[in-house]
Amino acid sequence: MTGDQVLVFDADDTLWENNVLFERVIDGFLDWVAATPQDRPGARALLDKVEAANALTLGYGAAVFRHNLTECLEQWHGRTPTAEDRDRIDELLRPLTSRTVELIPGVADTLAQLAGRHRLLMLTKGDQDEQRRKVEQSSIAHHFDGIHIVAEKDVDTYHRLVAELSLPPERTWMIGNSPKSDIIPARRAGLNAVFIPHEHTWVLEHEEFGEHAATLQLPSFPELLAHF
């Protein structure tokens, strides 16, 4: 790989752990609302449906997640959640809202080396304040020439990024764990892409690659050093 590449990094579940924390909350939620183990798949399917619908209008983040849990509870039980129900949901969310950022192994050292070779950017979607807090807590922001927080990562997002920063598509690489947000739209926009799977990638970020497969797939973040 030649030098002077532009490496654009996803953040959640690429640079730091994210969805596994949401999954822990969901496990506690299902323990509460599902009367029997047999009810859990139905309750989880309902929550996935609620999240998919609300992502289109409300976006992402802990506040939206709280809304989704409340709406799921209301639909599941067929009644308006009580104040006690809402307090229970807030208690379930506490580890998520009070967390500190946990970098994925190898990220800090790998970024330090890549920053001396290439131009690094961060592209993450979600709530502006929430994502900025995570960026600040991560202690890796100094490696990036720019940090871009967007509402959604689709083809238009990548086209805008390329145009605004005058990026050369043939030397620009999107690096992330999400087929739906990181790989497919970047490839459709004419960029290269590196897929680094994460075992806890959010179910709503799964999508078949089809003709828009990643340029490169790696088993772990530090493997980037062998290619860039």
Secondary structure, 3 states (H helix, E strand, C coil): CCCCCEEEECCECCCECCHHHHHHHHHHHHHHHCCCHHHHHHHHHHHHHHHHHHHHHCCCCHHHHHHHHHHHHHHHHCCCCCHHHHHHHHHHHHHHHCCCCCECCCHHHHHHHHCCCCEEEEEEECCHHHHHHHHHHHCCHHHCCEEEEECCCCHHHHHHHHHHHCCCHHHEEEEECCHHHHHHHHHHCCCEEEECCCCCCCHHHCCCCCCCCCCEECCCHHHHHHCC
